[in-house]
Amino acid sequence: MPTRAPTPGTRPRVGERILAAIGRDPRAVPHGTRNDVLLALALVTSAVCIGLSVDDGRRPDALGWTLLIAAHVPIVWRRRHPLLVLAALVALIVPYHALDNNHSAPTPVAYVALYTVAVTGRPMRTLLTGAAVLGISLSVMLTVDTKQAVELLRISGWIIAVLFLGVDVRFYRQYVAAIVERAERAERTREEEARRRVAEERLRIARDLHDLLAHSITLIGVQTSVAAHVLAADPERLDRATVAKALDDIAETCRSARGELRTTLEVLRASEHGDARGPLPGLDGVPDLVEAARLAGARVRPDVRVGQAPPAVGAAAYRIVQEALTNAVRHAGPQPAVRVEMYEADGALHLSVSDDGTGPTPGGTPGYGLVGMRERARSVGGTLDAGPRGPGGFEVTAVLPLAAAVLPGGGTG
């Protein structure tokens, strides 16, 4: 099993370093060629010592030493070309054994080459390679010394053990690689989810600020125009009461906008503090929207037959009505007749805001109001339609399921 990552600033234990080295792909190890040069030097030193000290066949002569030392050179490229290295090794060791040189000396380098083939190749290739090496070795030894051939057959278990060790290490590395890949995939998924949530939050903030500021600024603009008109119409017969009322309406709209902006910011900070100090407006705030539109000059006739709704649906309905009334005050002309209708049917909240005005000015710069209203409706699984009415004016209709779940990408604000 993979070991737990060491704590930063502490040196990994010996066992952890060994497991990390085993679990690493030998072809991706840094300084692999340098390490294999050092390994070849260590193996050739071992082979020379065995050739000089062990009485297993005669001590190599000049040709035997040349073949033995040359057999260690291909080990330098064992990671990149394991089969070719094994083939070159066999080609050099076979004549070495045929000359009845010390038979134990090349054993370590042969095991290293077999292990490399097993750890880097498929199991079937490893088994076929092991069978071929054993077959060639037995054939050569039978022609040289039957006793040595029997001895090779007796110790062939070590060759099989080396091959199976390589296969086991290969499977272990695949297991570690699969765990790492799953962890990386999970990390990528978490990062993508975090980016998606940030994008959704930015979109929600943009919708909230648009709904709030566009509505308030539009009302303030209309009320300011009323005051300016009264002042400019007949300065000598100034209607102070009308001007005072217009200015009071502007002040009230500013206070309302400031309060709602504060509430919106508190909700946006809820993720930092764990909760919000006040809910966003819902259906109970619709009468205030109607009154604000009336102060701006619209003749609003409400017909609200819904008492309660889930918070998400109520907030979406509030924002849709707010934007629709803002558009009516802004685009429908002076003193438009606006009808706000809300009722419950078939498990959904049906909403309609219609006016008899002239509608948006042709060629005007499109805003984000209609887009925001449609996103509000989609955020609770509903639908929204908006467009000119047949007899004249503009109408916004929405159907919001009362048992809706918030969909991905939406936010009720």
C-alpha angles and dihedrals in degrees: 000000000000113000124240114266112259120250112265111264094027126102114244115248120252092254092051092051091049093050091046090053092048092048094051121094106250091219091059098046113122114245090013095154092049090050091050091051089055090046091052091051091050092048095048090049089052091047092052091049092049092046091054099042110031120077099215104130121333124317109268118262124214093287091045092052090048092052092044095050093041089054089066096054097077090058087081089072097038095116096054100037109019097162094047090048091051091047091051090047092052091047090056100038097048094065088040090059092039088062088056094242122160102307097202098056099078094042098096094051090046091053091049091052092048092047091051092052091049096047096047102037139061117277094246091053089048093053093047091047092050092049091050093049092049092047093051093044093050092047092052094045092049090057092048106036128350091204091055090048090055089047090051090050089051094053094040086102087075090056091050090047091053091050093049090046089056091048091049092049090049091053090047091053091049089051092051091046090052091051091048091048091051090049091050091047090050090049091050089049091051091049092049090048090050091050090048092051091049090051091048091049092050090050091049092049090049091052093047094049092045093050093047102040098037091052095046096042091049092052092046090050093052093046091048090051090053091052092046091049092052091049094048099039098073115349092184093057098040114182098218094179092056092047091048091050092050091050091047089051090052091050091048092050090050092050091048092048091048092051094048092045089053090050091049092051091049090054091048089054092050091096089060099043100032098242142031125245095224140015124249116253118279135174090315088066095058094088089057090053090051092050092048091052090050090053087054090057103265120134099226122188111190124201105181115168099166119096103184139005136176111282093249093051093043092052092048092048091048092052093046092051090045093053093042092052090046090054091047092052091045102042110017096078130240117342098349121193107240127186121200114193127180128169141149122246135153092002094304139099110242114204131185132176115181135167138186096226133118096266127224118340111263112252093017122144109273115236135201097257099100092041090051093049092051090049090050091054094046091049090070096036095263137124133234134197127189132178147111119312122237099243092038138287131061133286136197119195128180137178114205119184110232092214094048127147119215108259125220112275094026134099130186095214 
